[in-house]
Amino acid sequence: MPSLDDLRRRISSVKSTQKITKAMKMVAAAKLRRAQKMAEQGRSYSDKMDVIIQNLSKAISDPSNVSKLLAGTGEDKTHLCVVMTADRGLCGSFNTNICKLAKNYFNEIIKKSKNLKIITVGTKGFDQLKRNYGRYIIKKINFKDKKKLSFRDAEAIGQEIVKLFKNKEFDKCVIFFNKFKNVISQIPQKQQVIPAMKNDLSSKDLPTSYEFEPEEDEILDDLLPKNISTQIHKAFLENSASEQGSRMTAMDSATRNAGDLVEKLTIHYNRSRQAAITKELIEIISGAESL
């Protein structure tokens, strides 16, 4: 049974931890507001970029000359998976949910006897995948030294993906990230970026009669690599908001759990202290009666 000194130290330790988790919750809440705003703005830009590409692709006069980034290689043998997670922990199941979705996809690819290549963006993703899928990881990227990710960081990853594609090292590329819904809910996403997914556009998004200068295929050759960087940057923004929301929820839960533990330890301490006092009184009275 722990002594009174042990209980006092334990209570003091839990209270210190509670102060840290409460401070982390407040910091995450402050960062979340800005991250959420940027994620919402990023969605509008990336969605419009997708509409432009779909409109351009439908206006191409010679489909045989279309960029392979849009049409694909015609093969489905090698899949490149870009798993985007955080570089820091203490954010609940944020990283685990992304890796869980990615692992399910990996297992399907391996089961179909297709080639799998993985790029991890973020330390936590690499740590969770290296044990079972380490032989498939061709590159690991982290941004531990950066407080804020910019479009240039996304563009560097996009250029690396395009370079691998031009070297015919894969046929399809899929990115994994978390889409921010609210503080409590973040939804793991799988998005194909190569070849560009063809979505069903509504009538208002369909092109009217336009004349392009230069030609549509030339515009797409320049626009498609930028679209890949744009989608990766959108994933960065979604991940940033999701990470702060998940951390805020996790730290709030940890703070409340620490408070409950302090309360239980305090009750246990008071009972032990009362028992010790009662025992000492009994010993004093017993000693006095024996005299």
C-alpha positions, 0 to 999 in steps of 0.5 A: 500500500502506498505511503502518504508521501507517495500519495502526495507526490502522485497527486502533485504529479497528476496536477502538473500533468493536468496543467500541461494538458489544459494549456495544450488544449487552449493552444490547439483551440487557438490554432484551430480557428485559423487552420479551419478557415484556411482549410475551408478556403483551400477546398474552394480553390482545389474544387475549382481547379478540378472543375477547370481541368474537367472542362478543359479535358472535355474540350480537347480536340484530339484525345490521343494526344492528351497528357498521361497525367490526365489519361493515365498510362493504360496500366494498373500494375504499380500504385504509389501511395502518399500517406500524409500524417503529422510529425507530432503526437498527442492528437488522439486517433488522428494519425492512426485513422489515416494509417488504418485506411492506408493499410486496408488499401495496401492489403488490397493491392498486395492481395491482387499481386500488384506492385506497391510503393509508399511515400510517407509525409510525416514522422508518425505515419512512417513510425506506424508503417515501417514495421509491416510495410517498410520494404515498400517505403521508397521515401520518407519526408518530414517537416519537424523543423517547420512550424507552418507548411506552405504551398512550396512544400506541397509543390516539392512533393508534387514535383517528386511525384511527377518526376517518378511518374515521368520515369514510369515508376508507377501507374496510379498515385493515391494520397491519404489524409484526414478531412476536417469536419468538426472538432470531434469528427475528422474523416480519413480520405483516399484521393487519386491524383494520377490519373486525374479523377473524372467527376460527374459535373453538373450542368452549370459547370459544363463549358460553353463555347470557348476558344483557347490560346494556346491549345487545350492540351498545352494548357493541361500540360502546365496545369496538371502538375500544378493541380497535383501540388494544389491537391497535396496543399489542400491535404496539408490544410485539411490535416492541419485543421484535423490535427488541431481539432483532434488534439483539442479533443484529446487534451480536453479528455485528458484534462478531465481524466486527470481531474477525476484521478486527482479527486480519487487520489485525494479521497484515498489520501484522506482515508489513509491519513485518517487511518494512520491518525486513528492507529496512532491514537489507539497505540497511545491509548493502549500504551497509557492503559498498560501503564 
